[in-house]
Every structure is written in C-alpha cells, then in structure tokens.
Amino acid sequence: MTKATPNYKSNSHLNPRQELQKLVRSELKILLEQENWEGAKAILVPVQPVDIAEAIKGLPEAMQAIAFRLLVKDEAIAVYEYLDPSVKQVLLKDFSRQDVRNIIDQMSPDKRVKLFDELPAKVVRKLLIQLSPSEREATALLLGYEPETAGRIMTPEYLSLKERWTIAQAFQHIRHLALTTETIYSLYVTDNQHYLTGYLSLKDLVTAAPEEIIGEIVESHVICVHTDTPQEEVARLLQHYDFLALPVVDTENRLVGIITVDDVIDILQAETTKDIHTLGGVQVGSDDYFQSNILSIVRRRAFWLITVFCITTLASVIVKTQEQLLEQMIVLVVFMPLLIDTGGDVGCQSSTVVIRGLNTQNLSQQGVFGIIKREAIAGALLGFILGLGAIVWAYLVQGNLLVALVVGISLLLISILASGLGAALPFLFSRLGLDPALMSAPFMTTIADVFGVVIYLYIARLILLF
C-alpha cells in the first residue's frame, strides 16, 4: 500500500526538492519524539538516499543515530555516502564495532577513501583494522596515491573484457559482476597481462553477433589518464569528451581503475568552491568552511585582509601629500569613492574572467598580450561610457565644468589601467608557479584604489592648477 503524503503549505522560496526534505525532516522528528519507530521507517521508504541524508542532517544530534539505525542495511550504506562529514563523525561515535564494519566494509573503495580523508588519522587506523582483508587491501591501494590525483579518486570496481572472448562470453561475465561494479556502460578491453588495449560501449556489445570476437570490434584508440594525473585534468577530459567514465592506468599502462562522471561532479563542485573562496581572499583548508573552528576561520581570512590594509595605507600617504590641492578644491574629495570603487569593479571583472579561463583552459588563441590588450580595450570603452556619465553627473552636482572633466578623464584612465592590470596579474601569478586565484578580488580592488587615487589627483593638478 502506498503511503499518502500529507498536505503542507508550499514555501515559494524553496524548490520542490528542498520542500520534500523539509517535510521529511519535520515529520521524521515528530515520529522520533513520539518513539513511533514503525511510522518513522515507513516515511523513509519512498525517499531517495540523498534526501534522507539531508533530512538526517537537519535533525538534532541525539536523533541522527536513531534515524540512521532505522534504515535497512543496503539503504544505510547508500545514505551514509551522502551524509556531511560532521554527521558521519557523530554516527561513528555512536556505532558499535560491528555497525561500523558493516557500513564501511560494504562501501565502494573510492567512497570509503573519500570518507577516510575527512576523518582524523587515529579514527582511520581503527576503521582499517575492522575491514575485511580484501577491502582493506583495496582501500590501502587508493590511500597510497597522492591526494587530488586520479589514483586517489578512482574505483577498482570495474568491468574489463579480454580480447579473445566472444560476445557471448562477455555478456556472461557482465551478468556475473554487474551488481558489484561501478558501471557497465563503459567497458575496457585488456590483454593477458592486463594492459589496456581498447574500449567498448554496451551498445557495441548489444549490436554485435554472439559469436564475434571482442578483439575484432574493439576501439583501439582509448582516452585514459594515469594514476598521478591531477583530478582537475580528469574532470576536464570527462567534460570535454562527454564520457561516462575514464580508465586509469599505472606507469606500465596496466588498467587499475576507472573514474565515473559522478565522481567528477564532486570534484568540480569542490574546485569551484575553492576558487570562489580564494577569489574572496579566504584561505580554505581541507575541511568544510562552515564546520571549521571560528579561530581557524579568522586566521585564514586575516592574511589577505592585513595585506589589503597595508596596501591601502599607500593611498592615505598619497592623499596626505596632496593636502594643498585638496584644500583649494575640497570638492575633489566628493568624487573619490565613485572613481576608486568603479576602477576596482572593472578590474575585478577582467581578473575573474581571465582566472576562469586559465582554470578551464578555455582562453582564446590570442596569446597573453592579446588577451591583456583585449581587456584594456574593453576597459577603455567602458571607461568612455562611464566617463561621459560621470562628467554629466559631476557637473550637475558641482556646476564646475573643469572638475567634471577631471572626474570623467580620471574614470576613463582608471578603467583602462584596472582592466589591463586585472587581466595581466593572473598570467603573472601563473608564470611564477603560483595559483592565479590568489590574485583575489580584495587584492585587485586595493591595487586599483591606490592607482586610482594617484591618477585622479594627478589629473586634477594638471587641469585645475595649470
């Protein structure tokens, strides 16, 4: 009998998935408070594992382990992979040794390694001991590769076929291992020494005659990655070729694992989050930002803010040297925020698109100087448009045409400089072997502020005191 879903008021600011999670979480909490275990089990039956994980995350800590224990074994394994690291650690503290072994031992090796990367080393050593010998060996193999490489994120649970097999033998092999492998849609062919020799899709097998030999229909040109290939490069290859999976080979070209598209989605999300934090001047560690200790958060953010503060003091020094000019034309101070903020914004736009292009390797063939020139021209056009508006606005505010010209010309020059500088700095950081994302938005804005003040006061002196 299908369980009826209760009526509830829809929240316009939530999407359907969020509304479902909120409903499940609220009903699950009520049933657990009433100790209605059967009702709590029933409400989780039609819910997807990822939504169950989100519902458990929103429960009070004391209820999280209770709710998780209500799940059947196979569902518990699937749900556990979607839980936040903080919730996983809460559950680990509550589980008995047998509970831990049953869940961790039956996870896929790559998901298990991802979990271990989120846990303290002391806890990982205890969990490794509790694994079965085969699973312990598979996990230790992946943990032996460098973090953020193909070897670390691949799964050894894949299907490989032999060149000499017939199509009928291949199907028999697939049926035997289909339930324990990561995917059956991408099939890789190896020789007797396990060297990767080709690739087949499930479609190729279905359309071939049962008596045909694998070696006769195999695609010999295979796009693969090595165990030490950076995970970002793996993600770019899967995205570029629209593959469902990529084979991973060792230094001798032996097939050792595969990486599937769902793993790449996690990589892209993590890398995007990292880039966004870095662009904002926040140095992130391996742990989740919102789960971090408040003191570690302050320490991460303080470095760039102190750097920005020190650079900004240069603008104060420059302003102080021009006290005489400012005393004579105090109105110049009124337009300073307009100029320096606009310059910082224009520069940040240029730096952001160039950094993104470097990360995705999607820059045009114009070369470094071509791209800088292109951004400078864009800055000039933007500065011209904004400068005309600034002249009109400044004249309406002050009624002095010369002051309005100072503001407009300064804005034009500041926009050109900021765009060119915003495009050039990421290339400079990259050439020096540093992460281009370190040229963060606050850093770029501060540089534009300092140069903006210099340009503004120089143009003012040139026009107003000529």
matplotlib code that plots the C-alpha trace (Angstrom):
import matplotlib.pyplot as plt

x = [0.0, 1.4, 1.9, -0.1, 1.9, 0.4, -0.7, 1.6, 1.9, 4.4, 7.2, 7.8, 11.4, 12.1, 12.4, 10.5, 13.5, 14.0, 10.3, 10.4, 13.5, 11.8, 8.6, 10.5, 12.7, 9.8, 7.6, 10.6, 11.4, 7.8, 7.7, 11.0, 9.9, 6.8, 9.1, 6.9, 9.7, 7.5, 6.0, 9.5, 10.6, 7.6, 8.1, 11.6, 10.7, 9.9, 12.6, 15.8, 19.1, 20.4, 17.2, 17.3, 20.8, 19.7, 16.8, 19.1, 21.5, 18.7, 17.7, 19.0, 22.3, 20.8, 18.2, 20.6, 22.0, 18.4, 17.1, 20.0, 19.6, 16.0, 17.3, 17.7, 21.3, 21.6, 19.9, 22.1, 25.2, 23.8, 22.7, 25.9, 27.9, 25.7, 26.0, 28.0, 31.4, 30.2, 27.1, 29.3, 31.6, 28.5, 27.3, 30.8, 30.9, 27.5, 28.0, 29.3, 32.3, 30.0, 27.9, 30.9, 32.3, 29.0, 28.6, 32.3, 33.2, 30.4, 31.0, 32.7, 36.5, 36.6, 33.7, 35.4, 38.7, 36.8, 35.3, 38.7, 40.1, 37.5, 38.3, 41.2, 44.1, 43.5, 39.9, 41.0, 43.6, 40.9, 38.4, 41.0, 41.6, 37.9, 37.7, 37.8, 41.3, 40.1, 38.5, 41.5, 43.8, 41.7, 41.5, 45.2, 45.9, 43.9, 45.2, 48.7, 48.2, 48.7, 45.6, 43.7, 45.0, 43.3, 44.6, 43.1, 39.6, 39.3, 37.4, 38.9, 35.4, 35.1, 34.5, 37.2, 36.9, 39.6, 40.4, 40.0, 36.5, 33.4, 30.4, 28.5, 31.4, 31.5, 27.8, 28.2, 31.0, 29.0, 25.9, 28.2, 29.7, 27.1, 25.8, 29.3, 30.8, 30.6, 29.2, 28.5, 28.1, 31.8, 33.8, 37.5, 39.5, 42.8, 45.2, 46.5, 49.0, 46.1, 47.5, 44.7, 44.2, 40.8, 37.3, 33.7, 30.4, 27.5, 25.8, 28.7, 28.1, 24.3, 24.5, 27.3, 26.7, 27.2, 30.0, 32.0, 35.4, 35.9, 39.3, 37.6, 35.2, 37.2, 38.1, 41.8, 42.2, 41.4, 41.5, 42.9, 44.6, 47.4, 47.3, 49.2, 47.0, 45.6, 41.9, 41.1, 42.6, 40.5, 37.4, 38.3, 38.8, 35.4, 33.7, 35.4, 34.7, 31.3, 32.4, 30.6, 33.9, 37.6, 40.1, 43.1, 46.4, 49.6, 53.1, 53.2, 49.8, 48.0, 44.4, 44.0, 40.6, 38.1, 36.7, 33.0, 31.1, 29.5, 33.0, 33.8, 30.8, 32.0, 35.5, 34.0, 31.9, 34.9, 37.2, 34.6, 34.0, 37.8, 38.2, 35.3, 36.8, 40.2, 38.9, 37.2, 40.5, 39.6, 42.3, 40.5, 41.7, 40.7, 37.7, 34.4, 34.4, 31.2, 32.3, 35.6, 36.6, 36.0, 39.7, 40.8, 38.4, 39.8, 43.3, 42.5, 40.9, 43.3, 46.3, 44.6, 42.9, 46.2, 47.8, 45.0, 45.2, 49.0, 48.5, 45.6, 47.8, 49.7, 46.5, 46.4, 50.0, 49.3, 46.3, 48.3, 51.0, 48.2, 46.7, 47.4, 45.4, 42.6, 42.4, 42.0, 39.5, 37.8, 35.1, 37.5, 37.0, 33.3, 34.1, 36.9, 34.7, 33.0, 36.3, 38.2, 35.2, 34.4, 38.1, 38.1, 34.9, 36.2, 39.5, 37.8, 35.6, 38.7, 40.7, 37.7, 37.2, 40.9, 41.3, 38.3, 39.7, 43.0, 41.3, 39.1, 41.9, 39.3, 41.3, 41.4, 44.5, 45.3, 48.1, 48.8, 49.4, 46.4, 44.1, 45.5, 45.1, 41.5, 40.7, 42.3, 40.3, 37.1, 38.2, 38.6, 35.1, 33.6, 35.6, 34.4, 30.8, 31.1, 33.3, 30.6, 28.1, 30.5, 31.0, 27.3, 26.8, 29.7, 28.6, 25.1, 26.4, 29.1, 28.4, 32.1, 33.0, 36.7, 36.0, 33.6, 36.3, 38.7, 36.3, 35.4, 39.0, 40.2, 37.5, 38.5, 42.2, 41.4, 39.1, 41.9, 44.5, 42.3, 41.2, 44.8, 46.1, 43.2, 44.0, 47.8, 48.1, 46.6, 49.1, 52.0, 51.0, 50.7, 54.1, 55.6, 54.2, 51.5, 47.8, 46.3, 43.2, 45.5, 45.1, 41.8, 39.1, 40.0, 43.7, 42.8, 40.4, 43.0, 45.6, 43.0, 42.2, 45.8, 46.4, 43.0, 43.9, 47.2, 45.6, 42.7, 45.0, 47.5, 44.8, 43.2, 46.6, 47.2, 43.8, 42.8, 46.2, 47.5]
y = [0.0, 3.4, 5.8, 9.0, 12.2, 14.8, 18.2, 21.1, 24.7, 25.3, 27.8, 29.9, 30.4, 26.6, 24.4, 21.1, 19.1, 21.4, 21.3, 17.5, 17.5, 19.9, 17.8, 14.6, 16.2, 17.7, 14.5, 12.3, 14.5, 14.3, 10.5, 10.0, 12.3, 10.0, 6.9, 5.8, 3.7, 1.9, 5.2, 6.7, 3.7, 4.0, 7.7, 6.9, 4.1, 6.1, 8.8, 8.9, 8.3, 11.8, 13.3, 11.0, 12.2, 15.8, 15.0, 13.3, 16.3, 18.6, 16.5, 17.2, 15.4, 13.0, 11.8, 11.4, 8.0, 6.8, 7.8, 6.1, 2.9, 2.6, 2.2, -1.3, -2.4, -1.6, 1.7, 2.7, 2.2, 4.4, 7.1, 7.2, 8.2, 11.4, 12.5, 15.5, 14.8, 16.2, 13.9, 10.9, 11.5, 11.8, 8.4, 6.8, 7.7, 6.1, 2.9, -0.4, -2.0, -4.4, -1.5, 0.3, -2.7, -3.5, 0.0, 0.9, -2.5, -2.5, 1.0, 1.3, 1.8, 5.3, 6.4, 4.8, 6.6, 9.9, 9.3, 8.5, 11.7, 13.5, 11.7, 12.0, 9.7, 7.9, 7.0, 5.9, 3.4, 1.9, 1.6, 0.0, -2.8, -3.6, -4.0, -7.4, -8.3, -7.7, -4.3, -3.3, -4.0, -2.1, 0.9, 0.9, 0.9, 4.1, 5.8, 5.1, 7.6, 11.4, 13.4, 15.0, 12.7, 10.1, 7.2, 8.6, 9.1, 6.1, 2.9, -0.5, -2.0, -2.0, -4.4, -5.4, -7.8, -9.9, -9.6, -13.3, -13.6, -13.9, -11.5, -14.3, -14.8, -11.1, -10.9, -13.8, -12.0, -8.8, -10.6, -12.1, -8.8, -6.3, -5.9, -5.3, -3.0, 0.8, 0.9, -1.5, 1.2, 1.8, -1.4, -1.7, -4.4, -5.8, -8.5, -11.4, -9.1, -6.6, -3.9, -1.6, -2.3, -0.9, 0.3, -0.9, 0.6, -1.6, -0.6, -2.1, -5.4, -5.4, -4.8, -7.4, -11.1, -13.5, -15.4, -12.4, -11.9, -8.8, -8.1, -7.7, -4.9, -3.2, 0.5, 0.6, 4.4, 4.9, 8.2, 7.4, 9.0, 7.9, 7.4, 10.6, 12.8, 15.8, 15.4, 18.7, 17.4, 14.3, 16.5, 18.5, 15.4, 13.8, 17.1, 17.7, 14.2, 13.7, 10.3, 8.5, 7.1, 7.3, 4.4, 4.8, 3.1, 2.8, 3.7, 0.4, 1.1, -1.6, -0.9, -0.3, 1.5, 3.9, 7.3, 7.9, 11.1, 11.3, 11.5, 14.4, 16.3, 16.2, 17.4, 20.3, 21.4, 21.2, 23.1, 25.7, 26.3, 26.5, 29.1, 31.2, 31.2, 32.1, 34.9, 36.3, 36.3, 33.3, 30.7, 27.4, 24.2, 20.6, 20.8, 22.5, 26.2, 26.3, 23.3, 25.0, 26.4, 30.2, 30.9, 29.0, 31.0, 34.2, 33.0, 32.1, 35.4, 37.7, 37.2, 38.8, 41.5, 42.5, 42.6, 44.7, 47.0, 47.6, 48.4, 50.7, 52.8, 53.9, 55.7, 57.6, 58.6, 59.8, 61.8, 63.4, 64.6, 66.4, 68.3, 71.7, 70.7, 69.3, 72.4, 74.5, 72.2, 70.4, 69.2, 66.7, 64.5, 64.1, 62.1, 59.9, 56.9, 56.9, 56.7, 54.1, 51.8, 51.8, 51.1, 48.2, 46.7, 47.0, 45.3, 42.5, 41.7, 41.3, 39.3, 37.0, 36.1, 35.5, 33.3, 31.3, 30.9, 29.7, 27.2, 25.8, 26.1, 28.0, 31.0, 32.1, 31.7, 35.4, 34.9, 36.6, 40.1, 39.7, 39.0, 41.8, 44.2, 43.0, 43.6, 47.0, 48.0, 46.8, 48.9, 51.9, 51.5, 51.0, 54.0, 56.2, 55.3, 55.7, 58.8, 60.6, 59.8, 60.9, 64.3, 64.9, 63.9, 65.8, 69.0, 68.7, 68.2, 70.8, 73.1, 73.3, 72.0, 71.7, 69.5, 67.4, 66.9, 65.8, 63.2, 61.9, 61.7, 60.1, 57.5, 56.7, 56.2, 54.3, 51.8, 51.2, 50.6, 48.4, 46.2, 45.7, 45.1, 42.7, 40.7, 40.7, 39.7, 36.2, 35.5, 36.8, 34.6, 31.6, 32.3, 32.4, 29.0, 30.3, 29.7, 32.5, 32.5, 34.0, 37.3, 37.7, 40.3, 42.3, 42.3, 43.6, 46.2, 47.6, 48.0, 49.8, 52.0, 53.1, 53.8, 55.4, 58.0, 58.7, 59.2, 61.3, 63.7, 64.0, 64.8, 67.3, 69.0, 69.1, 70.6, 72.7, 74.2, 74.6]
z = [0.0, -0.9, 1.9, 1.4, 1.5, 4.0, 2.8, 3.6, 2.7, -0.1, 0.5, -2.6, -1.8, -1.7, -4.7, -4.8, -3.5, -0.6, 0.3, 0.3, 2.5, 4.9, 5.0, 5.6, 8.3, 10.2, 10.1, 11.0, 14.0, 15.3, 14.9, 16.6, 19.5, 19.8, 19.6, 16.7, 15.1, 12.6, 11.4, 11.0, 9.0, 6.7, 5.9, 4.7, 2.4, -0.8, -0.2, -2.2, -0.2, -0.8, 0.6, 3.6, 4.2, 4.1, 6.5, 9.0, 8.8, 10.0, 13.0, 16.5, 17.1, 19.6, 16.9, 14.0, 15.0, 15.9, 12.5, 10.7, 12.6, 11.2, 7.7, 6.2, 5.5, 1.8, 2.1, 5.1, 3.0, 0.2, 2.6, 4.5, 1.4, 1.1, 4.8, 5.8, 7.4, 10.8, 10.8, 9.8, 12.8, 15.1, 13.8, 14.2, 17.9, 18.4, 16.4, 17.8, 16.2, 14.2, 12.9, 11.7, 9.9, 8.2, 6.8, 6.0, 4.6, 2.0, 0.7, -2.7, -2.2, -3.7, -1.4, 1.5, 0.8, 0.5, 3.9, 5.4, 4.0, 6.1, 9.4, 11.9, 11.2, 14.5, 13.6, 10.1, 11.6, 13.8, 10.8, 8.6, 11.1, 11.1, 7.3, 5.6, 4.1, 0.5, 1.3, 3.4, 0.6, -2.0, 0.4, 1.2, -2.5, -3.1, 0.0, -1.3, -4.1, -3.7, -2.7, -5.6, -8.2, -10.4, -8.4, -5.2, -6.6, -8.9, -8.1, -8.6, -9.1, -12.9, -15.7, -18.1, -21.1, -22.8, -26.5, -27.2, -25.7, -27.8, -27.3, -25.6, -23.1, -22.5, -21.6, -19.3, -17.5, -17.3, -15.8, -13.2, -12.0, -12.9, -9.3, -7.8, -10.4, -10.6, -14.2, -17.1, -19.8, -20.3, -20.9, -21.3, -23.0, -21.7, -22.8, -20.8, -18.9, -18.1, -20.4, -21.6, -25.3, -26.2, -25.4, -26.0, -25.1, -24.0, -27.3, -29.3, -27.5, -27.9, -31.6, -32.2, -33.1, -30.1, -31.9, -32.8, -31.1, -28.8, -30.5, -33.9, -32.8, -30.1, -30.5, -30.0, -29.5, -25.8, -23.9, -20.5, -17.5, -15.3, -11.5, -10.9, -13.3, -11.3, -10.6, -12.3, -15.5, -15.2, -14.8, -17.9, -20.0, -19.0, -19.6, -23.0, -24.4, -22.7, -21.3, -18.6, -17.3, -17.9, -17.4, -15.1, -15.9, -14.0, -15.2, -17.3, -18.9, -16.9, -16.1, -12.4, -12.1, -13.6, -12.7, -13.3, -14.1, -10.6, -9.1, -11.4, -10.4, -6.8, -8.0, -10.0, -7.0, -4.6, -7.0, -7.8, -4.1, -3.5, -6.3, -5.0, -1.5, -2.8, -5.1, -2.0, -0.1, 2.1, 2.5, 2.9, 4.2, 3.5, 5.9, 5.3, 5.9, 7.9, 10.0, 10.9, 14.2, 14.5, 15.3, 12.2, 10.1, 11.4, 10.8, 7.2, 6.4, 8.3, 6.0, 2.9, 5.0, 6.6, 3.2, 1.8, 4.8, 4.3, 0.6, 1.3, 3.6, 0.5, -0.7, 2.6, 2.2, -1.4, -0.2, 2.5, 0.0, -1.9, 1.1, -0.6, -3.7, -1.7, 0.5, -2.6, -4.3, -1.4, -3.8, -5.3, -2.2, -3.0, -6.2, -4.8, -3.7, -7.2, -9.0, -6.9, -6.5, -10.2, -11.0, -8.6, -10.0, -13.6, -12.7, -10.8, -13.8, -16.0, -13.4, -12.8, -16.5, -17.0, -13.9, -15.0, -18.5, -17.0, -14.8, -17.6, -20.3, -22.4, -23.3, -27.0, -29.2, -29.0, -26.5, -23.2, -24.7, -27.0, -24.1, -22.0, -25.0, -25.5, -21.8, -21.9, -25.0, -23.2, -20.2, -22.5, -24.0, -20.6, -19.2, -22.1, -21.4, -17.6, -18.0, -20.1, -17.4, -14.7, -16.4, -16.6, -13.0, -11.6, -13.5, -12.2, -8.6, -8.6, -11.6, -12.4, -15.9, -15.2, -12.1, -14.2, -16.8, -14.2, -12.9, -16.4, -17.7, -14.5, -14.7, -18.3, -17.4, -14.3, -16.2, -18.8, -16.1, -14.0, -16.9, -18.2, -14.7, -13.9, -17.0, -16.5, -12.9, -13.2, -16.0, -13.8, -10.9, -13.2, -14.8, -11.3, -10.5, -8.1, -8.1, -10.3, -8.0, -5.3, -7.1, -5.3, -5.7, -2.5, -3.6, -7.1, -5.7, -3.4, -6.1, -8.3, -5.3, -4.9, -8.6, -8.9, -6.2, -8.0, -11.4, -10.0, -8.1, -10.9, -13.5, -11.0, -10.6, -14.3, -15.2, -12.2, -11.4, -15.0]

ax = plt.figure().add_subplot(projection="3d")
ax.plot(x, y, z, "-o")
ax.set_aspect("equal")
plt.show()
